[in-house]
Amino acid sequence: MNTAKVYLLPMLLAEDTHSKVLTPYAIDLLSTLKVFFVENVKTTRRFLSSLKKGIVIDDLTFYEVDQKTNFEYLFDLMSQINEPIGVISEAGCAGVADPGALVVEVAHQLRVPVEPLMGPNSILLALMASGFNGQSFAFHGYLPIKEDERNKKIKALENEGFKNKQTQIFMETPYRNNQMLASLLKILNPHTRLCIACDITAPTEYFESKSVESWRRNILPDLHKRPAIFLLY
C-alpha cells in the first residue's frame, strides 16, 4: 500500500520558542518522520535535535530543496518514495515564500496527499500586528539591492497601495535593514503609514505602526542583523 504523504511542517522563527509556536501534533510528527525535504539541512538537523525527543539524526534522510531545484528532479525523486515526507523551511511556514512550494506542486502532480500544519508565519503575524488592511494585501519578498532600483520599487509599492487600498509587505536582508528604513523614510509620503515588525516570536519582539512623518520625528529602532518585515499602508 502506498503510504506517501507530504506534511508541511513549521519551523521556528526565533530560538527556544518551541512551546510558544509548535503544537504537540507537529512535534509528534517531527519526531516520527524519516524523510525530509528541507531548505537547509544543517539548520533542520539542529532544529530536530532541539526538540529533545530522542531523534537519531543519522537515521534520517534529507533532500535539500532551494531556488535551483527543478521540477523534473523532484518528480523523479518523489515518484520513488513510498513513505511520509516532511517539508521544512529555513524559517516559518513551509511553502510560503519558500522553495518547498515546488515539493507541494510535485505532490499534487503525483496525487500524493498534502497536509499543512500550523506554525509561525512572519508575514501574517506582522500583518496581524500592524493594524493595516488584512482584507487586501500583497507580499513582495525582497526588494532590489541597488539603491536607485529599490527607491523606484518603494515608490511603486506606495502608489499601488494607495490606488488599491492594499497593504504592501516586504522584507530585507537583516544586515541591510537600517539602510532600508532610511530609504523608506526618505522616499515615502509623510502620511503613508509604516509598520516595522522585528524579531517576531522572540523575547525581543517589536511591532510599531505610525505615519512616516511620525517615524521621522522620533528615535529610530536599530534593526541591524535583526529579522524584520516592513509594511506600508
Stockholm file with secondary structure:
# STOCKHOLM 1.0

chainA/1-233         MNTAKVYLLPMLLAEDTHSKVLTPYAIDLLSTLKVFFVENVKTTRRFLSSLKKGIVIDDLTFYEVDQKTNFEYLFDLMSQINEPIGVISEAGCAGVADPGALVVEVAHQLRVPVEPLMGPNSILLALMASGFNGQSFAFHGYLPIKEDERNKKIKALENEGFKNKQTQIFMETPYRNNQMLASLLKILNPHTRLCIACDITAPTEYFESKSVESWRRNILPDLHKRPAIFLLY
#=GR chainA/1-233 SS CCCCEEEEEEECSSTTCHHHHCCHHHHHHHHHCCEEEESCHHHHHHHHHHTCSCCCGGGCEEEECCTTCCHHHHHHHHHTCCSEEEEECSSEETTSSSTTHHHHHHHHHTTCCEEECCCCCHHHHHHHHHTSCSSSEEEEEECCSSHHHHHHHHHHHHHHHHHHTCEEEEECCGGGHHHHHHHHHHHSCTTSEEEEEESTTSTTCEEEEEEHHHHHHSCCCCCTTSCEEEEEC
#=GC SS_cons         CCCCEEEEEEECSSTTCHHHHCCHHHHHHHHHCCEEEESCHHHHHHHHHHTCSCCCGGGCEEEECCTTCCHHHHHHHHHTCCSEEEEECSSEETTSSSTTHHHHHHHHHTTCCEEECCCCCHHHHHHHHHTSCSSSEEEEEECCSSHHHHHHHHHHHHHHHHHHTCEEEEECCGGGHHHHHHHHHHHSCTTSEEEEEESTTSTTCEEEEEEHHHHHHSCCCCCTTSCEEEEEC
//
